[in-house]
Amino acid sequence: MGIDQGTYKEADNTKERCDPVKLEYFISFITSPHILIGLPYGHTKVTDSQGTTYDLPQSIRQTGIYETIDMYIAYMKEMGLEKLLLKRTTCYK
């Protein structure tokens, strides 16, 4: 018996700080017309832990960060998507 000479795949050391699906819901909510005024003044690039880059418009928010997160949590609960909520502390990052 010999050692299997199959292909060796190195372990992926990428840390995933939050579930990509949960992050997608959060980004969709905070970039919705309920939160932003339609006055974009540029774009910002955000990269997640897996290297995916998002191009987000820099727009003027109508609400403060605390109100925005409270609205996000209420919206997700109203839609029955509690399992897809990001933790409150993660939303502030």
Sequence and secondary structure as in RCSB ss.txt:
>XXXX:A:sequence
MGIDQGTYKEADNTKERCDPVKLEYFISFITSPHILIGLPYGHTKVTDSQGTTYDLPQSIRQTGIYETIDMYIAY
MKEMGLEKLLLKRTTCYK
>XXXX:A:secstr
                 S HHHHHHHHHHHTSTTTB S    EEEEE TTS EEEEE   BSS HHHHHHHHHHH
HHHTT GGG   HHHHT 
